[in-house]
């Protein structure tokens, strides 16, 4: 069975959601260090561990009618450390761990190219392609990442703002990530993806 590869060699998978998003708002989530623990060039599905609160945050996003997309750099593929089969196995393990909440993720984009490519964060290519596919409004959408590159990609895509989490590389990257704020791009620091649920329930989801 073939993989859902874009003409540029990147993974671009539109998934069926349990319920169609009712809003034009979207959450763009980095994977390693945000949704699952960052194991460093993760190729073994047995090492997949969810960040506490990830499942619950996705459930709230679905209830609030947000689009959710996963946008992940996977330079381990470009470096020859593993292939798309291993990426697919890790993805399957993550979705299984998420259970019913996995259906919240409508789109998955992954860029294998290294050191640079229009779809490799901090470039905005993955986010821009996902915005178009989802019919989402960048001015109502947010990026969630553990690296400055994630937030730079969100700002370049003209999203409303972004969250830098304290998990993964977030503690080391926080200062650089926070410097991405301003000029219409709001930046917030949170302990982990678990804090998204309360934010989505409150003023952030209005």
C-alpha positions, -999 to +999 in steps of 0.1 A: +000+000+000+014+034-010+020+063+013+001+097+008+031+116-006+028+150-022+046+157-055+073+174-036+081+143-016+064+153+016+037+134+034+003+150+030-026+130+044-062+142+046-079+121+072-116+116+079-127+133+110-154+120+134-172+153+130-167+180+105-152+212+120-178+239+124-154+268+127-128+283+104-102+281+132-074+256+131-048+242+155-015+232+140+004+208+162+040+197+160+043+160+169+075+151+187+077+170+220+041+183+217+017+153+212+042+125+219+074+124+239+105+135+218+127+103+215+150+118+189+145+106+153+117+083+164+114+052+142+103+026+167+065+025+174+072+007+207+087+040+220+056+061+213+044+077+246+017+104+247+024+137+264-001+138+294-032+157+284-028+153+246-058+131+243-080+154+264-069+185+245-079+169+212-113+159+226-120+196+236-108+208+202-132+185+185-161+195+208-154+232+200-153+226+162-117+234+155-098+219+126-066+201+138-036+193+117-003+177+126+027+194+109+061+177+116+096+180+103+110+145+098+146+151+087+155+116+099+141+104+066+161+129+046+192+119+066+187+082+057+180+072+094+146+056+087+119+057+060+083+063+054+074+028+065+088+036+100+071+070+101+038+053+092+043+027+120+050+054+145+019+074+133-002+043+137+010+037+172+003+073+181-032+072+167-039+039+186-027+055+218-050+085+212-080+062+208-112+080+198-094+114+201-073+104+170-102+112+148-098+149+157-067+151+136-080+159+101-047+163+083-011+151+087+018+168+069+055+157+073+086+171+056+116+148+052+138+173+035+170+186+051+186+211+056+160+233+040+128+231+019+097+254+015+077+229+036+104+224+063+097+245+094+106+274+100+093+278+064+054+279+063+048+255+034+032+227+054+009+251+072-001+270+041-010+238+023-030+226+053-049+259+056-060+256+020-070+219+023-089+225+055-105+258+044-093+274+076-087+311+083-051+319+093-063+349+113-082+325+135-056+297+137-028+289+161+005+269+161+016+247+190+052+237+191+083+230+212+108+248+190+113+283+178+111+270+142+075+259+148+065+294+159+085+310+131+065+289+106+032+299+122+042+336+120+053+332+084+019+317+076+003+347+092-015+328+119-031+346+148-005+333+172+013+303+188+020+284+219+055+273+230+051+242+253+075+233+281+077+197+270+102+183+244+127+210+235+104+237+248+124+247+279+156+252+259+138+269+230+114+291+250+135+323+248+139+320+210+103+311+205+090+340+226+111+363+204+088+354+175+059+373+189+047+407+178+035+423+146+001+407+150+014+373+161+005+365+197+029+343+216+020+323+247+040+300+269+023+269+284+036+240+304+022+214+279-005+206+254-027+199+285-032+236+289-049+239+255-081+224+267-089+251+292-078+278+267-101+263+240-130+263+265-124+299+274-119+332+255-093+316+232-120+297+214-143+327+208 
